[in-house]
Amino acid sequence: MKIFSGIRPTGEIHLGNYLGAIKQWIELQEKEDCLFCVVDWHAITTPYDKNALQKQILDLTASYLAAGLSPEKCILFVQSRVKEHAELAWLLGTITPLGELKRMTQFKDKSQKHPEYVNAGLLNYPLLMAADILLYEAEAVPIGKDQVQHLELTRNIAERFNKKYGKAFAVPKPLLPKQGATIMSLTDPGKKMSKTDAGKGCIGLFESPKEIEKKIMGATTDSGKEIKYDLTKKKGVSNLLTIYSLFSNQPIKDIKKEFQNKGYGEFKKSLAELLIEKLKPLRQKKQDLMKNPAYVNSVLENGAKKAGKRAEKTMAQVREKMGLK
């Protein structure tokens, strides 16, 4: 099965990214045909520092590799180095009603967040995302719940193109993690963990043990002392239980039993120790990779060559079906 997914190079990868997407990628690369992309063109639809962009791309790639992606098992590349992404996005825009783009929740959210930066690229963001996926004939896309709407639009576009011009694209299905699709903020468990969630609410995948312990111990819990999974009344504790379960590979029911009649403090201390232990080798590997930027860049260069060959093949077919060749 062909798989595609990507992350914008904006900010450090956090636990939500890892548990909601990257952990699934690592499992998928063992048995599927996977392409994973640093989507830098998506990143420039909101305010960014042009002088820091290339460093952020290098940093994110090193993060992918440190987390467990292998260039021997998947194709890892940068979006802008395969120009067919932009070509296909333009062509898909000619069959996509404007109303469908305006209805996208992410467009509304980012327009409100950056009212001074509402640009056509932001509106067309889902078209580029559709092109990213369809360009490689992806049959499935590992995503978080917040991207389901965009993938549904991608499916609609693929079906519309196939009906209008003849079959060129697979209609991709979403791959949602069974557990941990959305990791919530440590300080406001009613909102998902986000790169923009400054301070105590977000744990970076490569943070120091001291910071991890500080943030877990300060995480919002709930009234009462019972360690119980209840998304209605105990959102904070439920979020911590989910993180604990995913990093320990234990069912939540077993964790609840282990900490029965114990307080939040003991539970949090154990979770902090677990995260510090599990994340230590990832942090060390990233430090080593950042000392060898030539290797990281070679991974991206080789990945772009492999992705480019596939993209050229798809675009030749698309152009022919649209009467452009």
HELIX and SHEET records of a PDB file:
HELIX    1   1 LEU A   15  ASN A   17  1                                   3    
HELIX    2   2 TYR A   18  ILE A   22  3                                   5    
HELIX    3   3 LYS A   23  LEU A   28  1                                   6    
HELIX    4   4 ASP A   40  ALA A   43  1                                   4    
HELIX    5   5 LEU A   53  ALA A   67  1                                  15    
HELIX    6   6 GLN A   79  ARG A   81  5                                   3    
HELIX    7   7 GLU A   84  GLY A   93  1                                  10    
HELIX    8   8 LEU A   98  LYS A  102  1                                   5    
HELIX    9   9 THR A  105  LYS A  113  1                                   9    
HELIX   10  10 PRO A  115  TYR A  117  5                                   3    
HELIX   11  11 ALA A  120  LEU A  123  1                                   4    
HELIX   12  12 TYR A  125  LEU A  134  1                                  10    
HELIX   13  13 LYS A  145  GLN A  147  5                                   3    
HELIX   14  14 VAL A  148  TYR A  165  1                                  18    
HELIX   15  15 GLY A  199  GLY A  201  5                                   3    
HELIX   16  16 PRO A  209  MET A  217  1                                   9    
HELIX   17  17 LYS A  235  SER A  248  1                                  14    
HELIX   18  18 ILE A  252  GLU A  258  1                                   7    
HELIX   19  19 TYR A  264  MET A  290  1                                  27    
HELIX   20  20 PRO A  293  LYS A  321  1                                  29    
SHEET    1   A 3 LYS A   2  ILE A   7  0                                        
SHEET    2   A 3 ASP A  33  VAL A  38  1                                        
SHEET    3   A 3 ILE A  75  VAL A  78  1                                        
SHEET    1   B 2 ALA A 140  PRO A 142  0                                        
SHEET    2   B 2 LYS A 173  LEU A 175  1                                        
END                                                                             
